[in-house]
Amino acid sequence: MESRARLAARVAEIAPFHVMEVQTAARVLEAAGRTVIHMEIGEPDFPTPAPVLAEAQRAIAQGGIYYTSALGLPELREAIAVHYADHYGVAVDAERVIVTAGSSAALLLVNALLVNRDDRILLADPGYPCTRHFIRILEGEPVGIPVGPASNYQLTAELIEQNWSPSTRGVHVRAAGPTQGANYAPSGGSAAARAASVGVLIASPSNPTGTSIARDEMQRVVATVAQRGGRLIVDEIYLGLTYDHAPRSALEIADDAFVISSFSKYFNMTGWRLGWLVAPKHHVRDLEKLAQNLYISPPTPSQRAALACFRPDTLAIVEERRQAFRARRDLLVPALRELGFGIPVTPDGGFFVYADCSRFCADSERFCRDVLEGAGVAVTPGIDFGRHRANAHVRFAYTIGQAKIEEGIARLARFLGHS
Ligand SMILES: Cc1ncc(COP(=O)(O)O)c(C=O)c1O
C-alpha cells in the first residue's frame, strides 16, 4: 500500500462529507428492512423536465457529440443571457457567460483565476463546504466568518471590514487536518499568520440555511469589497428557488462580480453536470484557458438538452415545482419549530432548513445518528458546513414530497416524546 506521506498534503486537508456517512448508515438500516425518511440529500427529487429529456434524446440520436468550445455552445450562452434579461431584468452580454461542468467547475475556475497561495477568501460559516475546499486545493485560505440570524446567516459589509487583511504579512502557518479543523482560519485569525484578503464569496440563497442576503446589505458588500480592491464571487445556484420576494441577481448591482449558477437545482438537472459563470468580459479569455486545460469543454449532450430549459413549457414545469418546494417549506418550518427546533429566520429560498437542535442534544452528529436509529429520519449534521455552532445545528432538506415530510415530522415527534 502506498504511504500517505507520498500524497500531496492538501488531500488530508479536505474533509469528507458527513452527509455521506449518514446516507451509508441509512442504507444499512434500509437493507435491514427499516424505512428511512431522507431529509439529508441536497438535490431535487423531481425528475429532469420532459422537454429537456426529449431534447437530449434528439441530440444523441443525431450524433455529433463532440467537444464544444470550452466556453460552451454559443446558442446556450445566448439563451442564458436572454434568461437574465427575461427573469431578472439584467442585461448580460452572452460573451460573458461561460457554461461549465456544473457550478462546481465554475467555482473551480473562479478560484483558479483569483487565488494565489495563502490568499484569503472570506466566506460565511456555515456555508457550502466545497467552496472552502476549492480554495484550499488551490493553496489559498478560506476564512470562515461566523454568521447568525442577525444577518440572515449572511456576511455583512461590517463583517467583511473587520476580517479584511489588506497586505501580505508573509508568514504561512497551517496546521494539519481537514478544513473543518485548525487550518480553516477562524474569524480574526492569528495576526502574524494573516495574508492578503483578495475576495469575498457570498452564496444567496445559502446552503445550508436557505436564507438570502438583503439587497441593501448586498449593496454595502459590493461597495466595501470594491473599496478594498477585492473581488466578489456570488453563488446564486438557488436563486431560481426564491419564495417570498422576486429573485434579484447580484449582477443588478455588481456588473463586475463573478456570478455562479447552475442547471442542477432550479432545472432539476443535478446529474447532467451543467452550470455557468458570468464573468467580467476582460477575464473571459483567461477563464477559457483554464477551462480548456481543466476539462476541455462542458458535457455536450447536457448542453444540447439544456437548450430546452428556457422554453416556456420547461419554465412552466420548473415554476410549478418551485411552488411545490414553497409548500413543503411552509409545512416543514412551522412543524419543526413546534417540535422545539430553533429556526430564528424563515428560510426564503433553496430547499434547506438549518435548525438549532441544541435543546435536544449538545452534539449534532450524535443527534443525527440517534434520530436515524431511533426515528428512521436522515438529516445532516452542522459539521458539514463549518465550525460556527456546528454542533448545535442540523440541516433538513425538503427534497421529498409532502406526505413523506409529514411522516418525517410524525416520526420526529414520537422520537422527541411529543406523542
Ligand atoms: C451552494 C452550492 N454551490 C454549488 C453547488 C454545486 O452544485 P453543481 O455543481 O451541481 O452545480 C452546490 C451543490 O449542492 C451548492 O449547494
The ligand as an SDF file (V2000), in Angstrom:
LIG
                    3D

 16 16  0  0  0  0  0  0  0  0999 V2000
  -24.2400   26.4930   -2.6450 C   0  0  0  0  0  0  0  0  0  0  0  0
  -23.8560   25.4680   -3.6660 C   0  0  0  0  0  0  0  0  0  0  0  0
  -22.9980   25.8280   -4.6550 N   0  0  0  0  0  0  0  0  0  0  0  0
  -22.6130   24.9570   -5.6110 C   0  0  0  0  0  0  0  0  0  0  0  0
  -23.0700   23.6480   -5.5930 C   0  0  0  0  0  0  0  0  0  0  0  0
  -22.6000   22.7220   -6.6810 C   0  0  0  0  0  0  0  0  0  0  0  0
  -23.6540   22.2900   -7.4920 O   0  0  0  0  0  0  0  0  0  0  0  0
  -23.4940   21.8060   -9.0140 P   0  0  0  0  0  0  0  0  0  0  0  0
  -22.0670   21.5160   -9.2650 O   0  0  0  0  0  0  0  0  0  0  0  0
  -24.3720   20.5930   -9.1230 O   0  0  0  0  0  0  0  0  0  0  0  0
  -23.9950   22.9320   -9.8650 O   0  0  0  0  0  0  0  0  0  0  0  0
  -23.9460   23.2180   -4.5960 C   0  0  0  0  0  0  0  0  0  0  0  0
  -24.4380   21.8360   -4.5430 C   0  0  0  0  0  0  0  0  0  0  0  0
  -25.1210   21.3990   -3.6600 O   0  0  0  0  0  0  0  0  0  0  0  0
  -24.3530   24.1620   -3.6060 C   0  0  0  0  0  0  0  0  0  0  0  0
  -25.2000   23.8300   -2.6210 O   0  0  0  0  0  0  0  0  0  0  0  0
  1  2  1  0
  2  3  1  0
  2 15  2  0
  3  4  2  0
  4  5  1  0
  5  6  1  0
  5 12  2  0
  6  7  1  0
  7  8  1  0
  8  9  2  0
  8 10  1  0
  8 11  1  0
 12 13  1  0
 12 15  1  0
 13 14  2  0
 15 16  1  0
M  END
$$$$
